[in-house]
Amino acid sequence: MISTKHITKNVLDIINKKFDIIDSIEFKDFDYDFSVLKSFFKRNYKEYYSPDEKILVEHMDTDYYFDECTVGVNLRNFFQLLNENDIPPSVLILYTNHFGLQKEIDLLCKLFDKNDRPLIIESFIGNNHWDNKATINVNHDFNKINYNAMCIMNEIRSHRSALYHSLKCIDDSKITIQLTNKNNVD
């Protein structure tokens, strides 16, 4: 059985009853390194897929948009690599909390027949991996705030790295930046 990070056991059981899930991946697995996705697609390439064989993709994270691109950047790159690796979109099941993602998929797959497109499962239901032991109850007195601050959490992600690189040239007397560099990235 395939393991997933966000899909609850009950939902995964339903998916497994209907389809033969050959592999799964989450967008965060390759967000910072698309070579992970390339390897994933190469590992799962087949000349022919039976109608019930599916690759399960969890897209439960932020995507990035700019004016010139009507779809998310990561989603666009994902489909570009899917195409380069000659994997048909109909092999995919996309599990997402992005309601309305079907419109983006329709744009990305406009050259494909409607029957050769991914199955999209839009849901706000997902496993909660929040570690309650890591939370600290703080009595907030907002009137005592002396400095503006921003926290971008403890996990390397491409947008956080980009923000770090755009801020690191600011004079040290005006800003303090601390970066957890668990992936050895400047």
Buried (B, 14 or more C-beta within 10 A) or exposed (E): EBEBBBBBEEBBEEBBEEBEBBBBBBBBBBBBBBEEBBEBBEEBEEEEBEEEBBBBBBBBBEBEEEEEEEBBBBBBEBBEBBBEBEBBBBBBBBBBBBEEBBEBBBEBBEEBEEEEBBBBBBBEEBBEEEEEEEEEEEEEEEEEEEEEEEEBEEEBBBBBBEBBEEEEEEEEEEEEEEBEEEEEEE
